[in-house]
Amino acid sequence: MIFTLSAQATEKRIYSTDAIGNRQYDKPSFTVTDDGRIYETDSIGNKRYDKQSYRIEGDKLLPTDSIGNRQYDKLHFEMK
């Protein structure tokens, strides 16, 4: 039980918001894990492995498949 709680504590959730800062529960949210993986998440917190996932490497956001392999045919993003 303690292991489960500590594993969830390392994940951060990113929510879509409107212009005044209210969470948009009908829009997708994302979970960022401590190893730099980003997954789309449904409204109750389940990771959507069937959707596009990403990995953070330095200042780049790289698209990956469901098991973490980089997808070179998809666009990557740079953070500034």
Secondary structure, DSSP 8 states (H G I E B T S, - for coil): -HHHHHHHHT-EEE--B-TTS-B-TTS-EEEE-TTSEEEEE-TTS-B-TTS-EEEEETTEEEEE-TTS-B-TTS--EE--
